[in-house]
């Protein structure tokens, strides 16, 4: 292991000593104080701020790719990571270098410890993992430096630590029920919290929303003098076609039409994410009134990736991973598998986190599973395979196997898939599970591909 990698890993280990991101503090003042003592790095560049329930990361990555096609130096902050912490902080489309990560952490650590002391002296919890990561990300972008930062909300919006940045463009992907213990029990409550990212005079871009969610977004926008650009009235996907390696999409943007775009990602939801990302970049670059360059949009869309989202990690037999971790995501996964692939039978390797709607996920996937193998990741938040399997036996009549070790679970599914001509394995249920599966694929030498990449023989086109 190189010295730089060891230093980066040590920085991550120190971050992990803080309270985890599954237990956020509902406050902004602590993170605001942290960036204040750092010189407010988040004010050194404009921000596109992205929230929602599903599709945040993919939309963020597509928007970042479009901005990079325009020649802008980009920063991208997303969460969580799949395999290495560096993936959360991207500079110009690449995970931050180990030496830059370690150096920036070393520079800001004493200031964060100063804020920690202020907080604890006042009888309050010190900076959490995600609050510290937010400060680190903003500092890294200022250090790079970047021309624009695309910032994905961690949870919610109003009190999420990323909200100390002022997004000139506030983006909303589809809102549904998730993180209800923290965000509320209705879509309206959740949307109200997420709408907290809207700042004075911002431009709001929103995907198609349930009426109650759209009302909350529009109300918050009015309160802040922000303009709203909504799907489908002001932009939309007008056509999609399955293609080898992804799909061809036509998008009616805010300022013009962009047809025949080659998107290397599967699923109608990814076409929707691309439309939202295009609208966001139109708003950022031309205020929504200037058509983007067709050539640069084509380049940005073609260069987009979304690791862990319907990504091939093994062939002979086919093994896919998808980070669906709530019922809406599971429904989207099934729809994409049905439309974009031509498998006769599927084995799902499923593991979920304790705070997720496992019943809702299983209801979406089990009817389409020839084999369902229940497993678990190594996350401290992972629900045990034994506990989950006991519940699933009551929820479904489909075949269910329990194999706690993820590697053994995938190997069992691969063995099953190898016995048939048109069988495939899909690993899903949590981002932590998907990340561990991707690492296993590398270590065990399964033949895989880049995100969204399948051979023509395996593609449903």
N, C-alpha and C positions, 0 to 999 in steps of 0.2 A: 504494500500500500504506500502511495506517495505521501510525502510530508503534507502537501496541500490537502489531499483527501482526508488524511487523519485529522488535520486541523478543522476542516469543515464538519467532519463527523463529530468531533469534540464539541463544536459550537451547537450542533443539533442536540447532543446529549445534555448540554447545559440548559437549553430551551425546554427539554422534556422534564426537567426538575420542577418546572412551574405547573400550576393547575392546568389540566388538559382542556382542549377546545370544546369538549362535550359539555363543559360546565362554564359557559361564558358568564362574565359579570355584566349586568345590565347597566352599563355606565359608559360614558365617553370621556369624562374628565380625566381619567387616569391615562388613557392613551394620548389625549390632547396635551397633557402635561409632559408626557414622554417626548413627543415630537417637538414641543416647545423648547425643551432644554437641548434638543438636537439641532435647533435652528429652523424648525418647520420645513423639513425637506419635502413634504407633500405639496408645498406651494411653489416648487421649482419647475413644475410642468403641469400642463392641463390633464384632466382625468376624465375618462369614460367609466362610469360606475355601473355595475351590472348586478341585479338581484333577480329573484324569482324562485320557483320551487324546483323545476327541472330544466335542464338545458343551459344553465349558467356557464359552466365551464366550456362547453362546445361553442356557445355564442361568443364568449370572451376570446377563445382561440381563433375563431374565424375573423372576428373584428380585428384582432391583432395582426393576423396575416394580411388583411386588406390594407391596414395602415402601413405595414412594412413594404407592401408592394408600391406604395406611394413614396417610398424613399425615406420614411420617418424612422428614427431610432426609437424602438418601442420598449416599454416595460410591461410585464404581465404578471399580476399577482393572483394566483388561484389556490384553491384548497379542496380537499387534502391532497397529498402527493400519493403516487402509486408505488414507487420503488425507492426513490431517494428524495430527501428534503429539498435539494436544489431545484427540483421540478416546480416548486411553488413560486419561485422567483425567476422569471425568464427575462433575458436581455436580448433584444433582437431575435426573438424566436428560439433561443437556446437557454437551457438551464444555466443559471449563474455559475461561473467558474468557481472551483473549490477555493482558490486563493482569494478571490474577490469576496466570497461569502465569509470566509474566516476573518479576513481583514476588516470588513465592515462590522462584523459582530464584535471583534476586539475593540473597535473604535467606539461603538455605542454602548457596550456593556456597562462601563462605569456610570454613564448617565442614567441608564435604566435602573441600576442599583441605587442611585440617588433617589429616583422616584419611588422605588420600592421602600426605601427608608421613610420617605415622607408619608407614604400610605400606611405603613405599619405603625408609625408613630401616632397616626390619627386613628388607630384601631381598625384599619381597613385591610382587605387582602392585597398583597403585592400584585404586580402586573402578572396577568395570566400568560400562558403559552401563546395564545392567539394575539393578545395585545402586544406582546413583545415581537412576535413575527410581523405584525402589521408595521410597527416602528422600523423593524429591520428592512422590510421590503421597501418602504418609502425612502429610507436612507440609501439603500442600494441603487434605487433608480436615480436619485440625485447625484450619487457618486459616478454613475455610468458615463455621462449623464444621458437621460432619455429626452425625446421630444414630446412624448405622450405616454401616459400610463393607463392601461386597462386594468381595472380593479374589480375582482369578483368579491361580492359580499360573502362573509363566512356563514352567518346565520341571521335571518331576518333582514334588518336594515337600520331602523331607527337607532338602536343602541349597539349595533355591530361596530367593532373597533375601526373598521375601514371607513366608517362614516365621518371620521375627522377630516377626510379629504373632501374637497368641494368638486363634485362632478359637474362639468359643463354640460355633459350629456348623461342623463339617468335612464338606464335601460331595464325593462321588465320582461323577463321570459315568462312562460305560462305559470300561473299561481294555482296551487292545489293544496290539499291537506298534507302537512308534514311538520315535524318538530312541534307538534301541538302542545306539548307540555310547556314549551318555552314561548311559542308564538300565538297561541289561541286555538280555540276549538272550532272556529268557523273560518271560511275563506275570507269573509270581510275583515275579521280580526287580524288574520295573517297578512292580508293585503295592506291593512292600515299600518302595521309595523314595517313592512317592506317599503311602503311609500315614504317612509322617513328619510330615504336617501335623496329626495328631491330638494334641491337648493334654489335660492332666489334666482330667477331669471334663467334657469336651466331649460334645456330642451329634453322632453321626455319621449322616449321611444318605447312603445309597449306592444308585445305580441298579443294575439287574440286572447281575451280574458273572459272568465265568467262575469256576468253583469255586475255582481256585487263587488268583485275585485276592481273592475274598471271604475266603478263609482268612487271607490276609495282613492285610487290613483288620481282621478280627475279632481277630486275635492282638494287633495294635498297640492296638486299643481296650481289650482286657482289661488290657494292661500299663499303661494310663493311666487306668483306671477310667472309661472313656467308654462311653456307651450307644450301641447300633447300631440304626438303623431302616433296614430293607432292603426293596427292591423284589424280588419282588412280594408278599412275605408281609404287609408292613405298609402298603404303599401301591402304587398301580398305575394305569395307564390302563385304563379298563373299556370304552370305546367311542370310536371316531372316525368322522367322516363328512366327506367332501370338501365344501367350501363355497366360494362365490365369495370370493376374497380370502384364502383359507386353509382352515381346517377347524373343525368343531365337535368338542369333546372332552368326555368324561366322565372324571372323576378320582376315585378312591377315595383320599382323603387319610389321614393318620395319625389325625386326629380327626374326620373327617366326609367326606361325599361332596359333590362339586361337579360338577354336571351341566350340559350345554349351554353350555360355555364357548366363546366365539368367539376362536380363536387365529389371528392374522393371519400365520401362518407355515406353510410347506408341508413335508410329510414326516412320516411316523410318528415319526421320531427327534425332531422338534420337540414332538410330543405327549408323548413320554417326557421330554424336557427340562423341559417345563412341569410334569409330575407331580413330578419331582425338586425343582424350584424351589418348588412349593407345599409339599411336605414340609419343605423347609429353612425356609421362612417360618413354617410351623406350629411347628417346633421352636424357632425364634428368639422368636416372639411369645408362644406359650402353652406352651412346653416340650413340645409334641407332644400335649398333653392337651386343648387348647382349640380348638374348631372356629373357623375363620376366618369372617369375614362374607362371605356369598355375594355380596352387592353389591360389596364391595371386591375380592374375588377376580376377579369378572367384569370389573371396571374394570382391574385390574392385568394380567390376561391379554390383554384386548383392546388395551391400550396397549403391549404388548411389541413390540420390534423386534429384528432381528438383521442388521445391514447386512452385505452380502457373502455372505449365505447364501440361496441361491435367490432372488436379488433381480433384479427386472426393471430393465435399464438402457437398453433400446431396444425399439421396436416398429416394425412394418412394415419388415423382419421382426422377430420377437421375438428379443431378445438377453438371456440370463440370465447371471448370474455366481454361482459357488458356490465357497467357500473349501476344498473337499475337497482335502486334501494328503497323504493316506495311503490305503492300500487300503480300510480300513474306511469312511473318509469317502467314497471313490469309490463303494463299493457302496451306501451310504446315498443318495448323490446319484442313482444310477440308479434305485433303488427309488422315490424320491420323484417323479422324472420320469415313471416308468411309471404310478404310481397317480394322481397329481394333475394330469397334463397329457395332452392328446390330440394330440400331435404324431406325424406319420407318420415323419418323418426328422429326425435330429439331426446337427449339425456340432459337434464338440468342438474348441475352441481350447485347447490344452494347453501349459502350461509348468510345470516343477517345479524345486525347489531340489536342490542337489547331495547333500544328506544325506538325501533322501527315497527311498522305495521306488518308483521310477518304474515298474519292471516290474509290481509289484503293482497300481498305479493303472491302468496301461494294460490289464492283464488284465481289470479290472472295466469299463472304459469302451469299449474298442475294439470288442467284439462288438455294441455298440449304436450305433455311429457309422456314418452313411452317408458322413461325411467327417471326417477327423482332421487338423487343422492343428497342427503343432508350432511353438512359438514360445518366447520367453523374456522375462522381466521385466528391469529394469535393476538388480536386486539383485546385489550382488557374490557372493551365494550361488547365483545362478541357474545352472542347467545350460544350456550352449549349445544352441540349437535344432539345430545341425548334429550335435552329439554325440548328443543324445537321438533325433533322427530316425534316425540310423544304427542305433541299438539297436532302435528300434521296427520298422524294416523286417525285422528278424530275428524279432521277437516276434509279429507279426501279419500276416495276409494282407489286412487291411482297407486301404482307400485312405488314404494318408498323404501330406500335403504339408508342406513345410518353408518357413516364412516367418519370419525372425528378428525383424522389426519387428512388435510387437504390434498397432499400429494397422493396418498393412497386412494382418496375419493376420485381424483381425476384419472388416475391409472385404471381404476375399475370402470369408469365411464368410457375411457378410451378402448379398453378391451371389449366392452359391449358394442361400441360403435364399429369396431373393426370387423365384427361378425356380420355386418350388413353392408349393402351396396351404397345406400344413400342415407347414412346416419351421421349425426354430428353431436358434439358435446358443447354445451353452453354453461360457462361458469358465471354466476351472477348472485346478486343479493346484497352486496356491500362493496364499497370501494376498497376497503382493506383486504377483502377476499380476492378481488381482482388483482390488486397489486402483488399479493403473494403468489397468485397463479402465474403472473407474468415473470416473476423471478424464478419460479420453478421451471418454467418453460426454457429459460435461458440456461439454467444449470443442468437440466436433463436432456438438452439438445433436441427438443421438439422442433421440427421445421415450422417456422412461422413467417410473418410478414410485417410490414409497417402498418400503422393504424389504417383500417379501411381497405387493406389490400388483400384480394383473393385472386387466385388464378382463374382463368376463364372456365376451367372445368368445374371449379367449386362454386362459381358464381351462379346465381339463379337467373342471370340474364339470358 
